[in-house]
Amino acid sequence: MNKNFMLSTFIIFAAAVAVIALPLFCYIVGPNEYGALFKFGKIVSVSDTPGIKFMMPGVHTIRKITKKLHLYDIPRSGVITKDKKSMIADNYVTWRVIDPVKYIQTLNAIEARARERIEAAVYNAIKNVISSMTQDEVIEARGGRLSTKITEDSNSDIGMYGIAIVQTEIKALDLPNDNKSAVYERMISERQNIAASFTAEGNSEAQKIRNRTDREAAVKIAEAEQSADVLIAEGEAEYMRILQTAYNTPEKAEFYNFLRSLDALKKSFAGKGEKIIMFDKDSPFGKILNAE
C-alpha cells in the first residue's frame, strides 16, 4: 500500500513537471505563421509548416511572424504629370511577408518599419509612372492598368526587406481644387472638338457615298432607258413587219385601211354631249358613211 502510494505520487509529480517543462522544450507554429528559431540571437531555422516544433531551453528562442495579408492606407500625396500638371493620388496597398529571414534582418520584424518602406516605395512608383504620362493619359489609364504598373514598380524596391506588395489600388486620383474646373472645361472642349471632327468626317464620307450612289443610279437609269428604246424600236419594227406580211396584197391593204378608218370614226364619236361632225365626202370617213 505504501509502495503504491509512492508510485502514484511520483507519476503525478513527473506529469506535473512535464506539463510545466513542456513549453520550454517545444513550440507550436500555426497555419498562418512563420516560426523563426534563434540560437544565441542568430536565426538558425525558419518553420513555415504548422505543427509542434522542439527547441532547447536556454539556448533557443522563438519568434513568430504572421503570413496574413496586411492592409495599409497610404497618405495622400501630390504628383506631377509629364505635361507638368499637378494631381493628388490617394492609395492603399495589401502586402505580406514572403521572406521572414530578410524581414527580421532588415526591419527586425517591426510592422511600422515595413509600412515606412512600403510608403516610400509606392510613392516613388506613383511618381515615376505618372511623370511618364500626360494628364489625359493618366485619367484614361486609371483603374486596373495604372494600378498594375504601380504595383510592379513598387515591388522592384521592396523585395530586399522580405516583403511583397500584393496589390496597389488607387482610391482617388484627383486634381487640385484651384485648377480642377479649368482642366475639366479644357477636357470637355477637347472631346467636343474630337466629336466635331468625327462628325465632319462622317458627313463627308456619307456625301461621297450619296454622290457615288447617285452616279450609279443615273447610269443604270440611262442604260435601262436605252434598252427600253431599243426594245420599243424592235417591237415597232416587228409590228410593221407583221402588218406587211398580213396585208401584202391590194385587197388586204384596202381592208386594213377600212378597219383603221372605222376605229378612227368610233373614237371621234366617243365622249359626252351632242356633236355635229362634218366630213368631206372624199375623206376616209366620208367614203365609209357614203358607201352603198
Secondary structure, DSSP 8 states (H G I E B T S, - for coil): -HHHHHHHHHHHHHHHHHHHHHHHHEEEE-TTEEEEEEETTEEEEEE-S-EEEE--TTTEEEEEEE-S-EEEE---EEEE-TTS-EEEEEEEEEEEES-HHHHHHHHTT-HHHHHHHHHHHHHHHHHHHHHTS-HHHHHHHTTHHHHHHHHHHHHHHHGGGTEEEEEEEEEEEE--TTTHHHHHHHHHHHHHHHHHHHHHHHHHHHHHHHHHHHHHHHHHHHHHHHHHHHHHHHHHHHHHHHHHHHT-SHHHHHHHHHHHHHHHHHHHT-SSS-------TTSHHHHHHT--
